[in-house]
Amino acid sequence: MHRALGFAAILSSLALAIGLPAHAADMPLKAPPITALPSWTGFYVGGQIGGGWSDRTVTYVGNDPIATLLVNGGLGAVGEQPFASHRVNISGVTGGLEAGYNLQIDRSWVIGVEADFSGSDIKGSGSGTSVLATAAPGFFTQTVAGQEKIDWWGTVRARLGVLATPDLLLYGTAGFAYGRVMLSDSYVFNGAPPAGLLGDLAGRSFLCAVNVTCFSGSTSSVKTGWTAGAGGEWRWTHNWTVKAEYLYVDLGNASVNSVANTLKRAGTAFASYNANFGRADFHVARIGVNYHF
């Protein structure tokens, strides 16, 4: 009898052991917790640095009858040519601070606004030389030279982006731009002393000594316009992102008035001409780092 009871206990234990996995498989499994991805919504601040560049052609027009003749090559000298239009290529380093706000509207789209302000060393110069006279008393040329500098600039822009991955935002951007544009221009009559160049017509005049700046002008003004571009921003920690961005900035038309430094005849006004630099526009490629709150 004891043997029978022991045998029954063994059978019961074996049955439990065989049935246990089946019961365990029927038990509901607890899913692992889902870690929420950080949202792009919120304020951020940061900085950026990069380079800017552009090129333009400077052209000239007289502001009065005698300056118009000089600019257009109409003073009557043998071989005389108009002022030489010329290129001005600008380039340099630019960098500053930025701040903005993002709103992630679903798993794929982010909208926002960003403002930035940058110092700038984007600058350049150029010159053109043309013939003024080829006959007696000698061979003479004339040189016009222009300089341009973007002293500082900034933007206020909207951004619209798509999340290529949860941590990579690709975006387009456009908005308002402003900046200080500095221009200068000069004219020199080139030749051998003691020759000089003079003009007097309709109450305006000029007197140019050789190899000395005869007309000059400069201006510095804050100009406004627009900007547009695109970029990408990658979140490498919960709070920090890095970005690469391209912007085109257009600050409108730019010109400077150059005025004669010396009068030919007392009682007349100084002759002058306008140096037209075209658009005060430039391209910017830059990288930046932002901290997201």
Beta strands, then each sheet from edge to edge (+ up, - down):
strand 1: 42-62
strand 2: 86-104
strand 3: 109-133
strand 4: 140-165
strand 5: 168-190
strand 6: 196-201
strand 7: 204-209
strand 8: 213-235
strand 9: 240-260
strand 10: 269-270
strand 11: 272-292
sheet 1: 1+ 2- 3+ 4- 5+ 8- 9+ 11- 1+
sheet 2: 6+ 7- 10-
end
